[in-house]
Amino acid sequence: MSGSAVTRAASLKSMVLPDGVGVASGLALTPVNGERVLPVSEALAGLFPWGGLRRGSTVAVRGSVTVLLALLAKATAQGSWAGVIGLPRLGVIAAAELGVAVSRLALVPQPGADLPAVAGALLDGMDLVVISAAGRISDANARKLSARARNRGAVLIPFGPWPGADLEVTHVRSQWTGMDAGHGYLHTRRLTLAARGRGAAARPVTTSVVLTPDGLSAAPPPAPADGET
């Protein structure tokens, strides 16, 4: 999508925004609920000082589309809407396998030069907006989009570095299991994630999660070495 992207995003916005409602899930922003937190998987909740995705915040994800999609899963499953901009190779089947409610997922794979305008339109009508800018957006526009998310009570989730992000979640490393002496099938992936941000999120946090065919869960602690209890 390029020149028509803004028009389509605006059309989507008009369809999902009833009078007086600020986000697609139908939760209007008021001084009382402006700090509402959208849920994430229990395995990921420890990365967030708020226990989930705080409305109005900017949470950058670096290094893993899997983690990016996992952040959308629980919120969309509970009724929130999400928009994803600039990820043309995003796998919808993979998103569904991670628990994302794809029926509440709007994709704009090729926003072209309209990227800032498309992102702004979706922030007016979606609970969560993922944007992969890849150097195609200026720092000034990036900060404007963060301000718009804050004002609208949406959660902006850039994929990659983002100036002034409230929190940055980084994929540190992965380890696969399932092979034995070169035979078998890879079936479990252990991911180590780190988070650090500003204010309440200034203290670095590291956690490990396990991705299996059944979904995402907290990684079990490592087995003690011989002789340890």
N, C-alpha and C positions, 0 to 999 in steps of 0.2 A: 504494500500500500504506500502511496506517496501523496499526490495532491488530493486524493479523495479521503485520505485517512482522517483529517480533521472533521470533515463532514460526517463520516460514519461514526466517529467517536462522539460527536455532538448529538447525533441521532440516538445512539445508545444511551447517552446521558439523559435525554428527554424521556426515553422509555422507562428508565429505572428510577427517576427522581420524582415522586409525588410531591405535591405542594408541602413545603415546610420540612422536607426530609433532606438531610445532607449527604447521606451515603446510601448505597444500593441495598443494603440489608434492611433498610427502613428504620435505623436507629438515628433519630435526630440528635444533633449536637446541642447540648445545653451546658451551663456551668456545672451542673451536677454530674453528667456522664461524660464530659469532655475528656476525662482521663481513663475512659474505659479501656480495658486490655483485651485484645483478641487472643484466643487460646492457641497454644502450640503443643506439640507432642510432649508428654511428660519427660521424655528422654532429652528434650532440648530446653525445657523450661529453666534449668539451672544456669543457662547462658545469659538469661535476661534478669536484671535486677527487679523488673516489674512482674516476673513470672510468665511473661508472654509478650506479645507485640502491642506496645502502648500506642493508642491512637494519637496521631499527630507527630509521631516520631519517624526518623529516617534510619533504617537498619540496612547497612551495606553487607553484602555477602560476597566473599572472594574465594575462588578456587574450586567450587563444586556446584553444579546444577542440581545434583541430588539434594544437597542441603537446602538450596533455594526452594525446590519444590516441596520438600518436607515441611518448610515453614508455612506453606500455604494450606497444608492438608487439613489440619483440625479446624481452622477457621472456616474454610469453605464447606467442610462437612457439616458445620453447625449453622450454615446459612449465609455466610459472608460471600461477597463477590470479589473476584480478583481479575486484574488486567495485566497482561504480559506484553511488553513492547520491546521489539528489537531482538528477538531470539527466534529466527526463522527455523532453526533445527531442533526446537524444543519438541520432545516426544510426548504427545498427549497420552499414549498408552502407558508410558513410564510414569507420567504424572498420576494417572488413575491408580497404578499399582502402588504408588506411595501414599494413596489415600486422598488425593485431591479430587474434589467434586467437580469434574470437568464440565458439567452442565452450567456451572457458575464461573467459568473461566473464559474471559474474552482475550483473544489473541490478535495483536497487531504486529505481524512479523517484519514488515518492511515499511517503517514510518517515513523514511527518506528525510528530506529537509524539514518536514513538519514535526519532527520528534518532540520538541518542547511543547508545541501546541497540543499534540495528541496526548502527551503525558498530563498536561494541565487539564484537559477535558475529562480524562479518565479519573484523575484525582477528585474531580467534582462529583463523580458518580459511582466510584468503587470504594470498597473498604480497604483493599490492598492493591498497590500498583507496583509491578516489577518493571524496571527499565534497564536495558543493557545499552549504555551509551557508547562505550568503546572509543572514547576520545572525540565523539561527535557532538558534544555539548560543552559549552563554556562553563567555567566556574560560576560566573554570574547567573546563568540560566539554571545551573544546578541548585544554587542557593535559593533562587526564586521558587523552584519546584518544591524544595524542602519546606519553605515558608507556606506554600499553598497547601501542602499536606498537613502542616500544623494547623492552619486556619480551618481546613475542612474536616479535620479529625480522621483523615485517612492515614494509612501506613505506607510510606514510600520505601521500596526495597530495591535499591540499585544493585546490579550485578557487576561488581568491580569497585575500584576506589571511587569515593565520593566526598567532596569537600564538606566539612562540617557535619558529617554523619553522627547521630547520637550514639550509635553502636556499630561496630564492625565485627562480623562473624567470619572467621577465616578457617578454611580447611587446611589443617597442618599436614596430615598424612593419612594414608589408607593401608590396610593390611587385609588380604584375602585369605580365607581358609577353605578347605574342602579337598585340596590335592594331597595325595599321600605317595611320596616317592615318584612324583611325576604322573600319577594316575588319579582319575576321579574327575569331579566337577567342582568348579568354584561355586559356592552357595552362600557364603557369609562374608560380609565386608565390615570390618571394624574401622570407623573413622574417628580420628582425633580432631577436635575442634577447639578453637580459642576465640574468646570474645573480649573486646575492650572498647571503651567509649569515653563519653564525657559525663560529668556530674556523678549521678548514682552508679553509672556504668564504668567509672574510671578504674576500678580494681580489676586487673586481668583475671579471667576465668578460663579454665581448660576442662574439657570433658570428653569422654569417649562414648560413642553410640555404636550399635550393631545394626546393620541392614541385612535382613534375611528375606526369603521369599514371602514371609508373613508380615513384613513391614519393619518399622524402626522401633528399636527398644534401647534402653540403657545397657551399656556394656557391663558384663560381670567383672568384678575385680580380678586381677591376674592371680593365677594359682600360686600358692606359696612355694618357694623353692624347697628342695629336699632338706629336712631337718628343721624347717620353720613351722610354726603353728599359727 
